[in-house]
């Protein structure tokens, strides 16, 4: 299990552990940490459980395109007892990915694992950073049960970063829940929000039009995908599911459009295998990863996107 990331057969047989970051087309790694949860745990198992279901797929996308020529480097997992420790371990990797303009994907872990990634990005980029936050929750709590690195604090910590100008640097998509302290916090502030209900009302095309119009103002974009942004019908294996979410088709179509932006990294978090009936949520995460690699390849080859 420790060396699963070195298996050449994972990730549709695209993984090449002999590559350097400079040589790879895209990099992937896990952060198996779920001490930031406020309810049900299990997300720490997601990185390895996800790898284990990538043997059997072909290197193709839903648009019937081959990604067989892509060079993928799985760097394994970054462990730690807390978020600051994980941030320290990640720093050199994120620095090298940014310097070499390599798309990287992080597999969590709970949503607190996005915090060290954003902290490391902030140290090594120039210009502004915009964040697309796909989730059923705002994650704008200042703390939860005394923990400032809770999975409910992800974007509150983000707006403290140098290259995230303010709350308007984040686009919240798919939301349908709010904590009392978040409600108080946002009362006098401007936010970019399209709730799950609003997405359904205006449709994916208009949703993407609005998001792209706002996020194209930023030099670099990070996409964070909390799997509970999907309705539990499509992703039941997560710690805090919220009824009334977006569907799989809506998310996949949005990601296609989002890659028109300068996406430097992304993550998928809050997949909890012990709570995942028939591995439905793991399969959703797998699809998201490979489809985004397809968007990257299409973009790098100057194909239509």
C-alpha positions in Angstrom: 0.0 0.0 0.0 2.9 2.4 0.8 4.3 2.2 -2.7 0.9 2.0 -4.6 1.7 5.3 -6.2 4.7 3.7 -8.0 2.5 1.2 -9.8 2.6 1.9 -13.5 -0.8 0.4 -14.0 -2.7 3.0 -11.9 -4.3 6.0 -13.5 -5.3 4.1 -16.6 -1.7 2.9 -17.0 -0.5 6.5 -17.5 1.5 6.7 -14.3 5.3 6.8 -14.7 7.1 6.9 -11.4 10.5 7.4 -13.2 9.5 10.9 -14.4 10.5 14.1 -12.8 8.0 16.9 -12.2 9.7 18.7 -15.1 9.1 15.8 -17.5 5.5 15.1 -16.5 2.4 16.6 -18.1 0.4 16.5 -14.9 1.2 15.6 -11.2 -1.1 14.0 -8.7 -0.7 13.4 -5.0 -2.7 12.5 -1.9 -3.1 14.1 1.5 -4.7 11.3 3.7 -5.8 13.5 6.5 -9.2 13.9 8.1 -8.6 15.3 11.5 -10.4 18.5 10.4 -13.8 17.0 10.2 -16.7 18.2 12.3 -18.9 15.1 11.9 -18.0 11.8 10.2 -14.5 10.8 9.3 -13.1 8.4 6.6 -11.8 10.7 4.0 -8.2 9.9 5.0 -8.6 6.6 3.1 -9.6 8.2 -0.2 -6.2 8.7 -1.9 -5.2 5.0 -1.9 -8.7 3.7 -2.3 -9.1 5.9 -5.4 -5.8 4.7 -6.9 -7.0 1.1 -6.5 -9.9 1.6 -8.9 -7.9 3.2 -11.6 -6.3 0.0 -13.0 -9.2 -1.1 -15.1 -10.0 2.1 -17.1 -8.7 3.0 -20.5 -7.0 6.4 -21.1 -9.9 8.0 -22.8 -12.4 10.7 -22.0 -16.2 10.9 -22.3 -15.7 12.9 -25.5 -14.1 9.8 -27.0 -10.6 11.3 -27.0 -7.4 9.4 -26.2 -5.1 10.7 -23.5 -2.8 7.7 -23.9 0.2 10.0 -24.7 -0.1 11.9 -21.4 2.7 11.5 -18.9 1.3 11.4 -15.3 3.4 11.4 -12.2 1.9 10.2 -8.9 4.0 11.5 -6.1 2.3 9.4 -3.4 0.9 10.8 -0.1 1.9 13.7 2.1 1.2 12.7 5.7 1.3 14.9 8.8 -0.1 15.2 12.3 -1.6 18.6 11.5 -2.1 21.1 8.7 1.1 23.2 9.4 3.2 20.0 9.2 1.6 19.0 6.0 2.2 22.5 4.6 5.9 22.2 5.3 6.2 18.8 3.6 4.3 20.1 0.5 6.2 23.3 -0.1 9.0 22.0 -2.3 6.6 20.0 -4.5 4.2 22.9 -5.1 7.1 25.2 -5.8 8.4 23.0 -8.5 5.0 22.4 -10.1 4.4 26.2 -10.2 7.9 26.9 -11.6 7.5 24.3 -14.3 3.8 25.2 -15.0 2.6 21.7 -14.3 -1.1 21.1 -13.4 -1.3 19.3 -10.1 -4.2 17.5 -8.5 -4.5 16.8 -4.8 -6.7 14.0 -3.5 -7.9 14.6 0.1 -8.6 14.0 2.9 -11.2 16.3 4.3 -11.5 19.9 3.0 -8.9 21.2 5.5 -6.3 19.6 3.2 -6.9 22.4 0.7 -5.5 24.9 3.3 -1.8 23.8 3.0 -2.0 23.6 -0.7 -3.2 27.2 -1.0 -0.6 28.3 1.6 2.1 26.8 -0.5 0.7 28.3 -3.8 0.6 31.7 -2.2 4.4 31.6 -1.5 5.4 30.9 -5.1 3.1 32.6 -7.5 3.1 36.1 -8.9 -0.1 38.0 -9.6 -3.5 37.3 -8.4 -5.1 33.9 -7.4 -8.8 33.2 -8.0 -10.5 30.2 -6.4 -13.5 28.3 -7.7 -15.0 26.6 -4.7 -17.4 23.8 -5.6 -19.2 22.7 -2.4 -22.4 22.6 -0.5 -20.8 24.7 2.3 -19.1 28.1 2.4 -16.2 26.9 4.6 -15.9 30.4 5.9 -15.9 29.7 9.6 -13.1 31.3 11.5 -12.9 28.2 13.7 -14.9 25.1 14.5 -14.7 23.6 17.9 -11.5 25.7 18.5 -9.8 24.5 15.3 -8.8 27.2 12.9 -7.8 24.5 10.4 -11.1 22.7 10.4 -12.7 21.6 7.1 -15.2 24.4 7.7 -12.4 27.1 7.6 -10.9 26.5 4.2 -11.8 29.7 2.5 -11.6 31.8 5.7 -7.9 30.9 5.7 -7.7 31.5 2.0 -8.7 35.2 2.2 -5.8 35.7 4.6 -3.3 34.9 1.8 -1.3 37.6 0.0 -2.4 36.7 -3.5 -6.0 36.2 -2.7 -7.1 39.8 -2.7 -10.4 39.5 -0.9 -13.6 37.4 -0.6 -14.5 38.3 -4.1 -11.5 36.3 -5.3 -13.5 33.2 -4.6 -16.5 31.9 -6.6 -18.8 29.7 -4.5 -20.7 27.2 -6.6 -23.3 24.6 -5.6 -23.9 25.9 -2.1 -27.0 25.1 0.0 -26.0 25.3 3.6 -24.6 28.0 5.9 -23.3 28.1 9.5 -24.5 30.8 11.9 -21.0 32.4 12.1 -20.7 32.4 8.4 -24.1 34.1 8.1 -22.9 36.9 10.4 -19.5 37.1 8.6 -20.9 37.7 5.1 -23.7 40.2 5.9 -21.7 43.3 4.9 -19.6 41.7 2.2 -19.8 41.1 -1.5 -19.5 37.5 -2.6 -19.7 35.6 -5.9 -22.3 32.8 -5.2 -24.3 30.5 -7.4 -26.2 28.1 -5.2 -27.2 24.7 -6.4 -30.8 26.0 -6.7 -29.6 29.0 -8.8 -27.5 26.8 -11.1 -30.5 24.7 -11.8 -32.7 27.8 -12.5 -30.3 29.5 -14.9 -28.7 26.5 -16.4 -25.1 25.4 -16.9 -24.4 27.7 -19.9 -25.4 30.9 -18.0 -23.6 29.6 -14.9 -20.3 29.2 -16.7 -20.7 32.5 -18.5 -21.0 34.3 -15.2 -18.1 32.4 -13.5 -15.8 32.8 -16.5 -16.5 36.5 -16.7 -15.5 37.0 -13.1 -12.6 34.5 -12.8 -10.8 35.5 -16.1 -9.7 38.6 -14.1 -7.3 36.5 -12.1 -3.8 35.5 -13.3 -4.1 32.0 -11.9 -7.0 29.8 -10.9 -7.3 27.0 -8.3 -10.3 24.7 -8.4 -11.3 22.9 -5.2 -14.0 20.3 -5.5 -15.7 19.1 -2.3 -17.5 16.0 -3.5 -20.5 17.0 -1.3 -21.2 19.7 -3.8 -22.9 17.0 -5.8 -26.2 15.7 -4.6 -25.9 12.7 -2.3 -27.6 10.7 -5.1 -24.4 11.1 -7.1 -21.9 11.1 -4.2 -23.2 9.4 -1.1 -19.8 8.6 0.4 -19.0 11.8 2.2 -19.1 13.0 5.8 -21.6 15.8 5.6 -23.9 15.3 2.6 -26.5 17.9 1.8 -29.7 17.1 -0.1 -30.6 19.2 -3.1 -27.3 19.4 -4.9 -26.0 19.5 -8.4 -25.9 16.5 -10.6 -22.9 14.8 -12.3 -23.6 16.2 -15.7 -23.7 19.7 -14.5 -20.3 19.4 -12.8 -18.6 17.7 -15.7 -19.9 20.4 -18.1 -18.7 23.2 -15.8 -15.2 21.7 -15.5 -14.9 21.6 -19.3 -15.6 25.3 -19.3 -13.4 26.2 -16.3 -10.3 24.9 -18.1 -10.6 27.8 -20.5 -9.0 29.7 -17.5 -5.4 29.5 -16.4 -5.9 26.6 -14.0 -2.7 25.8 -12.1 -4.1 23.2 -9.7 -7.1 21.5 -8.3 -8.3 19.1 -5.7 -11.0 16.6 -4.9 -11.8 16.3 -1.2 -14.2 14.8 1.3 -14.6 11.4 -0.4 -15.0 9.0 2.5 -14.7 5.3 1.3 -16.1 3.8 4.5 -19.4 5.7 3.9 -19.4 5.0 0.1 -22.1 2.5 -1.0 -20.8 0.5 -4.0 -17.9 2.9 -4.3 -20.1 5.4 -6.2 -18.3 8.4 -4.8 -14.9 7.0 -5.6 -15.9 6.4 -9.2 -17.2 10.0 -9.4 -13.8 11.3 -8.2 -12.0 9.0 -10.7 -14.1 10.4 -13.6 -13.4 14.0 -12.5 -9.6 13.5 -12.5 -9.4 11.8 -15.9 -11.8 14.3 -17.6 -9.7 17.2 -16.3 -6.6 15.6 -17.7 -8.4 15.4 -21.0 -9.1 19.2 -20.8 -5.4 19.8 -20.1 -4.3 17.7 -23.1 -6.9 19.4 -25.3 -5.6 22.8 -24.2 -1.9 21.9 -24.6 -2.5 20.6 -28.1 -4.4 23.8 -29.0 -7.6 21.7 -29.7 -11.0 23.1 -29.2 -12.1 23.7 -25.6 
